[in-house]
């Protein structure tokens, strides 16, 4: 999970006040809300006066406190790619049906609506000092802005950044807002001082969504000033603390006869490895003179049923017995079976419970024979990445989305780990032993193999799709090794 660079509390408070004002204005016309004419989308600012922190090392997170607000109907977009060789195609959905395809070039990945906003900043003399387009995620931070709006939103939280995502659902509930700040955008460099900022919805989106000109642009007074100490560190710690919640597990082992009934099962599928690079071992350690191939690996659940595991601790042991649960088409639990164990990992950076044999990572030679195996074999399951929220029974709001929500601590008597339909669990293999030691491997063609459920301990709908390969080409000389990673279809991310 990427740490977020947060703006000042005063800016957030001002933004919240602006949205409250919208809700208050709506309250005065609640009785005629259904008849009120509203644009499908409009751009609003929580405050016209914005102050941003300037960190000398990081720069400025350009969070100008603007929001999109949906009108009298939800705005829903679904994006898919048919194969990894296919472009992303996005459609607007109304009442569950595709109605209009977004023009080619607007949506090219799964980060959201690309180049949705155009930001221009001028200094005190009127000179233009910054101009850029920004992506907007309809699933961003938002809230209900008027009393006649629905109390909840059905749409997912956030827009996926996994390079192998296949399908996404983005939506803005009727009368709800979404913050337009793009957390994946690069910081900007500006001198401390006073500026004017103009934020505008780009014409292609104004035309597609029929947003009136007066509802598509805002002007802001911007102040940039030196950041107080500990802005990023404190913000990250606060964000971490807010997520340190352990889901309540079942209180005792399941009773009755174990069974694996017919019916829906999870379907575990790996995506090709990504984030691949060569790095030396850490200085001052026995690995300092070695070369390692690092990578990230994602295994996701294509459904139609969630993978639900409960672990129950053996008395006085750092070991839990693991049970997989099964559900019928209506979501009712109809069976369970023992699926192995969970083990306590007390190493720094872990300190939680791992399910054994969830995945296996191997480096294969050109003949696709294993030459190195990662020592990573135990995992805490969490829905870290959305992979395809258009599959049947995809859960757009998975509960456990990071390691702090599912993995327990050393005092845990039991844990529940879930990989929900449509979501994947990503692990970065950067530590020696987990990454591949390539010190003594010859240059040439290899394959990073990711295998889901390698020992078939988990019960699945299919095991024919449990292996993914990513081709890599090693070169260079000792301690100066290189790696080339050919694209997978149109996905040209190493």
C-alpha positions as CSV (number, residue, x, y, z in Angstrom):
1,X,0.0,0.0,0.0
2,X,1.4,3.4,-0.9
3,X,1.6,6.0,1.8
4,X,-0.6,8.9,1.1
5,X,0.7,12.5,1.3
6,X,-2.1,14.2,3.1
7,X,-3.0,17.9,3.0
8,X,-3.3,20.1,6.1
9,X,-6.2,19.5,8.5
10,X,-7.5,23.0,7.8
11,X,-7.9,22.3,4.1
12,X,-9.8,19.1,4.9
13,X,-12.0,20.9,7.3
14,X,-12.7,23.6,4.8
15,X,-13.5,21.0,2.2
16,X,-15.9,19.2,4.5
17,X,-17.6,22.6,5.4
18,X,-18.1,23.2,1.7
19,X,-19.9,19.8,1.2
20,X,-22.0,20.4,4.3
21,X,-23.1,23.7,2.8
22,X,-24.2,21.7,-0.3
23,X,-26.2,19.4,1.9
24,X,-27.7,22.3,3.8
25,X,-28.8,23.9,0.6
26,X,-30.3,20.6,-0.4
27,X,-32.3,20.4,2.8
28,X,-34.2,23.6,2.1
29,X,-35.6,22.0,-1.1
30,X,-35.9,18.4,0.1
31,X,-39.6,18.3,-0.7
32,X,-39.0,19.2,-4.3
33,X,-35.7,17.3,-4.7
34,X,-37.1,14.9,-7.2
35,X,-38.2,17.7,-9.5
36,X,-35.0,19.8,-9.1
37,X,-33.0,20.0,-12.3
38,X,-29.4,19.0,-11.7
39,X,-26.5,18.3,-14.1
40,X,-25.4,14.7,-14.3
41,X,-22.0,15.8,-12.7
42,X,-20.7,19.0,-11.5
43,X,-17.3,20.2,-10.2
44,X,-17.3,22.0,-6.8
45,X,-14.7,23.3,-4.4
46,X,-14.9,22.8,-0.6
47,X,-13.2,26.2,-0.2
48,X,-11.9,28.8,-2.7
49,X,-8.9,29.4,-0.3
50,X,-6.5,26.4,-0.2
51,X,-3.2,26.1,1.6
52,X,-0.7,23.4,0.7
53,X,2.4,22.2,2.4
54,X,5.7,22.4,0.6
55,X,8.0,19.5,1.8
56,X,11.6,20.2,0.6
57,X,12.2,16.5,-0.1
58,X,8.8,15.4,-1.4
59,X,7.4,18.5,-3.0
60,X,3.7,19.4,-3.0
61,X,0.8,17.1,-3.1
62,X,-1.6,19.0,-5.4
63,X,-4.8,18.3,-3.5
64,X,-6.8,21.4,-4.3
65,X,-9.9,20.2,-2.4
66,X,-12.2,19.9,-5.5
67,X,-15.0,17.3,-5.8
68,X,-17.4,15.9,-8.3
69,X,-21.0,15.6,-7.3
70,X,-23.5,13.3,-9.1
71,X,-27.0,14.7,-10.0
72,X,-30.3,12.9,-10.0
73,X,-28.9,9.5,-11.0
74,X,-25.8,7.5,-10.3
75,X,-22.9,7.7,-12.7
76,X,-21.4,4.2,-13.4
77,X,-18.6,3.2,-15.6
78,X,-17.3,-0.3,-16.3
79,X,-14.0,-1.0,-17.9
80,X,-12.6,-4.3,-19.2
81,X,-9.9,-5.7,-21.3
82,X,-10.7,-9.0,-23.2
83,X,-7.1,-10.2,-23.0
84,X,-3.8,-8.9,-21.9
85,X,-3.2,-8.0,-25.6
86,X,-6.4,-6.0,-25.8
87,X,-6.9,-2.3,-25.0
88,X,-9.1,-1.2,-22.1
89,X,-12.7,-0.4,-23.2
90,X,-15.0,1.6,-21.0
91,X,-18.8,1.8,-21.1
92,X,-21.3,3.9,-19.1
93,X,-23.9,1.6,-17.4
94,X,-27.5,2.6,-16.6
95,X,-29.7,0.3,-14.5
96,X,-27.2,-2.5,-15.0
97,X,-27.0,-2.2,-18.8
98,X,-24.3,-0.9,-21.0
99,X,-25.6,2.2,-22.8
100,X,-22.7,4.2,-24.2
101,X,-19.1,3.5,-24.9
102,X,-16.6,6.2,-23.8
103,X,-14.7,7.7,-26.7
104,X,-11.4,6.0,-27.5
105,X,-8.5,7.4,-25.7
106,X,-10.2,8.6,-22.6
107,X,-9.7,5.5,-20.5
108,X,-6.5,3.6,-21.2
109,X,-5.9,1.8,-17.9
110,X,-7.6,1.0,-14.6
111,X,-6.5,4.1,-12.7
112,X,-9.7,5.9,-13.5
113,X,-11.0,8.5,-16.0
114,X,-7.8,9.6,-17.6
115,X,-7.1,13.3,-18.3
116,X,-10.5,14.2,-16.7
117,X,-9.3,17.5,-15.2
118,X,-7.1,20.2,-16.4
119,X,-5.2,22.3,-13.8
120,X,-3.6,25.6,-14.5
121,X,-1.7,27.6,-11.8
122,X,-0.5,31.2,-12.2
123,X,1.7,33.2,-9.9
124,X,1.1,36.7,-8.5
125,X,2.2,38.3,-11.8
126,X,-0.2,36.2,-13.8
127,X,2.5,34.1,-15.3
128,X,1.6,30.4,-15.8
129,X,3.8,28.2,-13.6
130,X,2.1,24.8,-13.9
131,X,-0.3,23.1,-16.2
132,X,-1.3,19.5,-16.3
133,X,-4.1,17.0,-16.8
134,X,-5.2,14.7,-13.9
135,X,-7.0,11.4,-13.7
136,X,-10.2,11.1,-11.5
137,X,-11.3,8.0,-9.7
138,X,-15.1,8.0,-9.3
139,X,-14.6,5.6,-6.4
140,X,-12.5,8.1,-4.5
141,X,-13.1,9.5,-1.0
142,X,-16.7,10.9,-0.9
143,X,-19.8,11.3,1.0
144,X,-23.5,12.1,0.8
145,X,-24.1,15.7,-0.1
146,X,-27.8,16.2,0.3
147,X,-30.6,14.7,2.4
148,X,-32.5,13.1,-0.5
149,X,-29.5,11.1,-1.6
150,X,-29.3,7.4,-0.8
151,X,-27.8,6.6,2.6
152,X,-25.1,4.3,1.2
153,X,-23.1,3.8,-2.0
154,X,-22.8,0.4,-3.7
155,X,-19.6,1.2,-5.5
156,X,-16.0,0.0,-4.7
157,X,-13.5,1.9,-2.8
158,X,-10.6,3.2,-4.9
159,X,-9.4,2.4,-8.4
160,X,-7.0,-0.4,-8.9
161,X,-3.3,0.1,-9.7
162,X,-2.4,-3.5,-10.4
163,X,-0.9,-3.8,-13.9
164,X,-2.8,-7.0,-14.5
165,X,-6.3,-5.9,-13.6
166,X,-8.8,-7.1,-16.1
167,X,-12.1,-5.4,-15.2
168,X,-13.1,-2.5,-13.0
169,X,-16.3,-0.8,-11.8
170,X,-16.3,2.9,-11.0
171,X,-19.3,4.8,-9.8
172,X,-20.7,7.8,-8.1
173,X,-23.9,7.4,-6.2
174,X,-26.8,9.8,-6.7
175,X,-26.1,13.0,-4.7
176,X,-22.7,11.7,-3.5
177,X,-19.4,13.4,-4.0
178,X,-15.9,12.1,-4.8
179,X,-12.7,13.9,-4.0
180,X,-10.9,14.5,-7.3
181,X,-7.3,14.3,-5.9
182,X,-5.2,11.6,-7.7
183,X,-3.1,9.9,-5.0
184,X,-1.0,8.3,-7.8
185,X,-0.1,11.7,-9.3
186,X,3.5,13.0,-9.0
187,X,4.1,15.8,-6.5
188,X,4.8,19.3,-8.0
189,X,7.5,21.9,-7.3
190,X,6.4,25.4,-6.6
191,X,8.1,28.1,-4.5
192,X,6.3,29.2,-1.4
193,X,3.9,32.1,-2.1
194,X,0.5,33.1,-3.4
195,X,-1.0,31.6,-6.6
196,X,-4.3,31.3,-8.6
197,X,-5.5,27.9,-9.6
198,X,-8.1,27.0,-12.2
199,X,-9.5,23.4,-12.3
200,X,-11.6,22.5,-15.3
201,X,-13.3,19.3,-16.6
202,X,-11.7,18.6,-20.0
203,X,-14.0,19.1,-23.0
204,X,-14.3,15.4,-24.0
205,X,-15.8,14.6,-20.6
206,X,-18.0,17.7,-20.6
207,X,-19.4,16.6,-23.9
208,X,-19.9,12.9,-22.9
209,X,-21.5,13.6,-19.6
210,X,-23.3,16.8,-20.7
211,X,-21.8,18.9,-18.0
212,X,-22.7,22.6,-18.4
213,X,-19.8,25.0,-18.7
214,X,-20.7,26.8,-15.5
215,X,-20.7,23.5,-13.5
216,X,-17.3,22.3,-14.9
217,X,-14.8,24.8,-13.7
218,X,-13.6,26.4,-10.4
219,X,-11.1,29.1,-9.5
220,X,-9.1,28.9,-6.3
221,X,-6.7,31.1,-4.3
222,X,-3.7,29.0,-3.5
223,X,-1.1,29.5,-0.8
224,X,2.0,27.3,-0.7
225,X,4.0,27.4,2.5
226,X,6.7,25.4,4.2
227,X,5.5,22.1,5.6
228,X,5.7,21.5,9.4
229,X,7.9,18.8,10.6
230,X,6.7,15.1,10.4
231,X,4.0,15.8,7.8
232,X,4.5,12.5,5.9
233,X,5.6,10.4,8.8
234,X,2.8,11.4,11.1
235,X,0.2,11.1,8.3
236,X,1.4,7.6,7.5
237,X,1.3,6.6,11.1
238,X,-2.2,8.0,11.5
239,X,-3.3,6.2,8.3
240,X,-1.8,2.9,9.6
241,X,-3.5,3.2,13.0
242,X,-6.9,3.8,11.5
243,X,-6.6,0.5,9.6
244,X,-5.3,-1.6,12.5
245,X,-8.5,-3.5,13.0
246,X,-8.8,-7.3,13.3
247,X,-12.0,-8.8,12.0
248,X,-14.0,-10.7,14.5
249,X,-13.5,-14.4,13.7
250,X,-15.7,-17.4,14.6
251,X,-15.3,-18.1,18.3
252,X,-14.8,-21.8,18.1
253,X,-13.9,-24.6,15.7
254,X,-16.8,-25.7,13.5
255,X,-18.8,-28.6,14.6
256,X,-20.5,-31.4,12.8
257,X,-19.1,-33.6,10.0
258,X,-16.6,-32.0,7.7
259,X,-17.8,-32.0,4.0
260,X,-17.1,-30.3,0.7
261,X,-20.5,-29.9,-0.8
262,X,-21.3,-29.4,-4.4
263,X,-21.9,-25.8,-5.4
264,X,-19.9,-22.5,-5.7
265,X,-16.2,-22.5,-4.9
266,X,-13.5,-19.9,-5.2
267,X,-11.3,-19.9,-8.3
268,X,-7.7,-18.9,-7.5
269,X,-5.8,-17.5,-10.5
270,X,-2.3,-16.0,-10.6
271,X,-1.4,-13.0,-12.8
272,X,2.0,-12.8,-14.5
273,X,4.7,-11.5,-12.2
274,X,5.4,-7.8,-12.3
275,X,7.6,-5.2,-10.7
276,X,10.6,-7.2,-11.8
277,X,14.1,-5.8,-11.3
278,X,17.7,-6.9,-10.4
279,X,19.2,-5.7,-7.1
280,X,22.3,-6.6,-5.0
281,X,22.0,-8.0,-1.5
282,X,22.1,-5.6,1.4
283,X,25.5,-4.1,2.3
284,X,27.1,-5.5,5.4
285,X,25.3,-8.8,5.2
286,X,26.4,-12.3,3.8
287,X,24.3,-11.5,0.7
288,X,26.1,-8.3,-0.1
289,X,28.1,-9.9,-3.0
290,X,25.1,-11.7,-4.5
291,X,22.6,-10.6,-7.2
292,X,18.8,-11.1,-6.7
293,X,15.8,-11.0,-9.1
294,X,13.0,-9.2,-7.3
295,X,9.4,-9.4,-8.3
296,X,5.8,-8.9,-7.2
297,X,3.2,-11.7,-7.5
298,X,-0.6,-11.5,-7.3
299,X,-3.1,-14.3,-6.9
300,X,-6.8,-13.4,-7.2
301,X,-10.1,-15.0,-6.7
302,X,-12.3,-15.2,-9.9
303,X,-15.2,-16.7,-7.9
304,X,-18.1,-17.2,-7.8
305,X,-17.5,-17.8,-4.1
306,X,-15.2,-16.1,-1.6
307,X,-12.2,-17.9,-0.1
308,X,-12.9,-17.9,3.7
309,X,-10.4,-19.4,6.1
310,X,-10.6,-19.5,9.9
311,X,-7.6,-20.4,12.0
312,X,-8.0,-21.8,15.6
313,X,-4.9,-21.8,17.8
314,X,-3.6,-25.0,19.3
315,X,-3.2,-24.5,23.0
316,X,0.2,-23.1,23.9
317,X,1.4,-23.4,20.3
318,X,2.4,-20.9,17.6
319,X,0.2,-22.9,15.2
320,X,-3.4,-22.8,14.2
321,X,-5.6,-25.3,12.5
322,X,-7.1,-23.8,9.3
323,X,-10.6,-24.5,8.0
324,X,-12.1,-23.5,4.7
325,X,-15.8,-22.7,4.5
326,X,-18.3,-23.3,1.7
327,X,-21.4,-21.3,0.7
328,X,-24.4,-21.9,-1.5
329,X,-25.6,-19.6,-4.2
330,X,-27.4,-17.5,-1.6
331,X,-24.4,-17.0,0.5
332,X,-25.4,-19.4,3.3
333,X,-22.6,-21.5,4.8
334,X,-23.2,-25.1,3.9
335,X,-19.9,-26.9,4.7
336,X,-16.3,-26.7,5.9
337,X,-13.1,-28.7,5.7
338,X,-9.7,-28.6,7.3
339,X,-7.2,-27.2,4.9
340,X,-3.9,-27.3,6.8
341,X,-2.4,-24.8,9.2
342,X,-1.5,-21.2,9.9
343,X,1.8,-20.5,11.5
344,X,3.0,-17.5,13.6
345,X,5.7,-15.4,11.9
346,X,7.4,-13.3,14.5
347,X,10.1,-11.8,12.2
348,X,10.4,-8.0,12.0
349,X,8.0,-6.7,9.3
350,X,5.7,-9.7,9.7
351,X,4.5,-10.4,13.2
352,X,1.2,-12.0,12.1
353,X,-0.3,-15.4,11.2
354,X,0.5,-17.0,7.8
355,X,-1.5,-19.6,6.0
356,X,0.9,-22.2,4.5
357,X,1.0,-23.3,0.9
358,X,-1.1,-20.6,-0.6
359,X,1.3,-19.9,-3.5
360,X,4.7,-21.0,-4.9
361,X,7.2,-18.9,-6.8
362,X,9.8,-20.5,-9.1
363,X,12.4,-19.3,-11.6
364,X,12.5,-21.6,-14.6
365,X,15.2,-21.9,-17.3
366,X,14.5,-21.7,-21.0
367,X,13.3,-25.4,-21.0
368,X,10.9,-24.4,-18.2
369,X,12.7,-26.5,-15.6
370,X,12.9,-25.0,-12.1
371,X,16.4,-23.7,-11.2
372,X,15.5,-21.5,-8.2
373,X,12.6,-21.6,-5.8
374,X,11.5,-18.8,-3.5
375,X,11.4,-19.6,0.2
376,X,8.2,-17.7,0.5
377,X,5.5,-20.3,1.2
378,X,3.2,-18.8,3.9
379,X,0.9,-15.9,3.5
380,X,-1.6,-13.7,5.3
381,X,-4.6,-13.5,2.9
382,X,-5.9,-10.0,2.3
383,X,-7.8,-8.3,-0.6
384,X,-5.0,-5.9,-1.5
385,X,-5.8,-5.3,-5.2
386,X,-9.0,-5.2,-7.2
387,X,-8.4,-7.4,-10.3
388,X,-11.8,-7.9,-11.9
389,X,-14.9,-6.4,-10.3
390,X,-17.1,-7.4,-13.3
391,X,-17.0,-11.2,-12.5
392,X,-20.0,-12.9,-11.0
393,X,-20.5,-12.2,-7.3
394,X,-17.6,-9.7,-7.1
395,X,-17.5,-8.0,-3.8
396,X,-16.9,-4.3,-4.4
397,X,-16.4,-3.6,-0.7
398,X,-14.1,-6.3,0.7
399,X,-13.6,-6.0,4.4
400,X,-9.9,-7.0,4.9
401,X,-7.9,-4.9,2.4
402,X,-4.5,-4.9,4.1
403,X,-2.4,-7.0,6.4
404,X,-3.6,-5.1,9.5
405,X,-7.2,-6.2,9.0
406,X,-6.8,-9.9,8.8
407,X,-3.6,-11.3,10.2
408,X,-4.0,-11.1,14.0
409,X,-1.2,-10.7,16.5
410,X,0.8,-13.1,18.8
411,X,-2.0,-13.1,21.4
412,X,-4.7,-14.1,18.9
413,X,-6.7,-17.2,19.7
414,X,-8.2,-17.3,16.2
415,X,-8.1,-15.3,12.9
416,X,-10.3,-15.0,9.8
417,X,-8.6,-14.5,6.5
418,X,-10.6,-13.8,3.4
419,X,-9.9,-13.4,-0.3
420,X,-13.1,-12.0,-1.8
421,X,-14.4,-12.5,-5.3
422,X,-12.8,-10.1,-7.8
423,X,-9.8,-9.2,-5.5
424,X,-6.2,-10.3,-5.4
425,X,-3.5,-10.6,-2.8
426,X,-0.1,-9.1,-3.9
427,X,3.3,-9.9,-2.3
428,X,6.5,-8.1,-3.1
429,X,9.4,-10.5,-3.1
430,X,12.3,-8.2,-2.4
431,X,14.1,-10.0,0.5
432,X,16.9,-12.5,0.0
433,X,15.4,-16.0,0.1
434,X,12.0,-14.7,-1.2
435,X,13.6,-13.1,-4.3
436,X,15.6,-15.3,-6.6
437,X,19.4,-15.7,-6.1
438,X,20.7,-15.3,-9.7
439,X,24.4,-14.9,-8.7
440,X,25.5,-18.1,-10.4
441,X,23.0,-18.2,-13.2
442,X,24.1,-17.8,-16.8
443,X,22.7,-15.0,-18.9
444,X,19.7,-16.0,-21.0
445,X,16.0,-16.6,-21.1
446,X,14.1,-17.5,-17.9
447,X,10.5,-17.6,-16.6
448,X,9.1,-16.4,-13.3
449,X,6.4,-18.9,-12.5
450,X,3.6,-18.1,-10.0
451,X,1.6,-21.1,-8.9
452,X,-1.6,-20.7,-6.8
453,X,-2.6,-23.4,-4.3
454,X,0.4,-25.6,-5.3
455,X,-0.4,-28.5,-2.9
456,X,-4.1,-28.3,-3.6
457,X,-4.9,-27.8,0.0
458,X,-7.7,-25.4,-0.9
459,X,-10.9,-26.5,-2.6
460,X,-11.5,-24.6,-5.9
461,X,-13.8,-24.4,-8.8
462,X,-10.9,-25.2,-11.1
463,X,-7.2,-25.9,-10.8
464,X,-6.5,-25.7,-14.5
465,X,-5.6,-22.0,-14.3
466,X,-3.3,-22.0,-11.3
467,X,0.0,-21.2,-13.1
468,X,1.2,-18.0,-14.7
469,X,4.6,-17.4,-16.4
470,X,6.5,-14.2,-17.1
471,X,9.4,-14.3,-19.4
472,X,12.7,-12.5,-18.4
473,X,16.0,-12.2,-20.1
474,X,19.1,-12.0,-17.8
475,X,22.2,-10.2,-18.9
476,X,25.2,-8.2,-17.7
477,X,28.1,-9.2,-15.5
478,X,28.3,-10.2,-11.8
479,X,27.1,-7.4,-9.6
480,X,26.0,-5.5,-12.7
481,X,23.3,-7.9,-13.8
482,X,20.5,-6.7,-16.0
483,X,17.0,-7.9,-16.8
484,X,14.7,-7.3,-19.7
485,X,11.1,-8.1,-19.3
486,X,9.0,-8.5,-22.6
487,X,5.5,-7.2,-22.4
488,X,2.4,-9.4,-21.9
489,X,0.1,-8.3,-24.7
490,X,-0.2,-4.5,-24.4
491,X,1.0,-4.5,-20.7
492,X,4.6,-3.2,-21.0
493,X,5.3,-3.0,-17.3
494,X,8.4,-5.0,-16.2
